[in-house]
Amino acid sequence: MNWLKLHRRARKLLSLPRLLSLTLVSLIVFIIAGPALRLRRIFCQVDTNPCPTSVLSQLQQLQGRSVLFLNTANITKSLLDIPDYKAATATVNFPSTLRVTIAPRTPAAQVITASDSARLLVDDEGIILSPAATPANLPVIFASTLDSESLVYSIKLAQLLTTNFLSYQQITIVSPQTLEVVLSSGVRVRFTSLKDASSQLRSLQLILRQATIDPIPQLIDVRFDKPVISH
């Protein structure tokens, strides 16, 4: 009789860890699969503005999923597939919130191509942006083709001209290596994207400071170590 009691007590002691394990597993499953950790709130902003409806609709497809299995890297990657966005972060705030912050690309120039008179907005990396209200005082660049390297160079050149107080009428990408700037005086200046823009600009400024140039040149070519002046 005593032996049977000891046997039953031993069985109870052996089943206690198993019961605790099952309880722990059940608790973990409840936490993971239960409603507490389901995505219910999404906060999204582009700069300081709310995200557009198209982005919110994309993010709202994630609602109801467990936040433990949200892949924030994939969320960020899908947002950066949109050309208008330069950077993005997605952060899970437990227990049920997703916060998304997006940095937009900023228009740096307007581009007019030979095949289309419409003005395209591009940023300082030459990325074509979605049509939007055009900010004031953006440089206008004429281009036969949309070559990103030439666009980036021409935007940098436009910025240098502005900061050095050299007013101009327009910038034209003649070829992938050659750019032509028409100054406000009507003088045409040719630059090459194969050389540093600042050094070519210094050559131009030196020539323009020479008050003895008469008549006014029609073309100043600063692509060479010794600039060529044509009347």
Sequence and secondary structure as in RCSB ss.txt:
>XXXX:A:sequence
MNWLKLHRRARKLLSLPRLLSLTLVSLIVFIIAGPALRLRRIFCQVDTNPCPTSVLSQLQQLQGRSVLFLNTANI
TKSLLDIPDYKAATATVNFPSTLRVTIAPRTPAAQVITASDSARLLVDDEGIILSPAATPANLPVIFASTLDSES
LVYSIKLAQLLTTNFLSYQQITIVSPQTLEVVLSSGVRVRFTSLKDASSQLRSLQLILRQATIDPIPQLIDVRFD
KPVISH
>XXXX:A:secstr
 HHHHHHHHHHHHHHHHHHHHHHHHHHHHHHHHSGGGB  EEEEEETTEE  HHHHHHHHTTTTSBGGG  HHHH
HHHHHTSTTEEEEEEEEETTTEEEEEEEE    EEEEETTEEEEEEE TT  B       TT  EEEESS  HHH
HHHHHHHHHHHHHTT  EEEEEEEETTEEEEEETTS EEEEETTS HHHHHHHHHHHHH TT  S  SEEE SSS
S EEE 
